Amino acid sequence: MTVNWKKTLLVTADTLLAIYLLFAVSAFNKPDTEEVCSQVNIDISDGTSTGFLDAEEIKKILQRKHLYPLGQKMTSVSTRAIEDALRQSPFVDDAQCFKTSGGHICVQLTQRTPIIRVKALNGEDYYVDNHGGIMPNTKYATDIIIATGNINHRYAQKVLTRIGNFISSDKFWQEQIVQINVLADGSIEIVPRVGDHIVYLGEPVYIQRKLARLEKFYKYGLNQAGWNKYSYINMEFDNQIICKKKPNNTEE
């Protein structure tokens, strides 16, 4: 019986190749159970804008909950648990966490943006964000408008949020208004940064129109008369501006 060595070699080669490919695929797909997290990348959207969060604070939040992944086995890191923990923060709008090659964990989040700090007459002290959400007081200082006076949560969410969003979108008023004061009847006064006076806007309606008239008065009136001539400026009515002079002067 003659052995066909050529055929035998081909079959043997094919068998060895199949075995090699099987082991190679198995080794490639087998997770590296020993790989550890070597780097945590934290990205905060709009991190340069007014806000309370930075990478160090996110790290502290995860450390307090024993979820900071650096040095942990990648297989033991729960990205879902990290996301859930961060979303519980009153300053986080949304959070995403995922793994990448090389033992890296990426955390991406957006923070809620405070636009007004409320220091109400009833003693409450909190922030209102740009969507009308209530944010607790915090040790972090931020240069935003202070709202004082007769303010409850509903007024803050429905009225102050609308006013705050307009002011924060207008560069002139963003730099000029430092305080809003809410009177007992719900009408409002504003305290400007420049000028020793208070501006009464009346009911919190047509704010954009009233501030547009006030800006013109500032540019074409107070620039001529002097920024410290009046103590009180009433912008309540569309067809007139009532100014009260400093003490020892009469109204105009």
Disulfide bonds with the S-S distance in Angstrom:
none
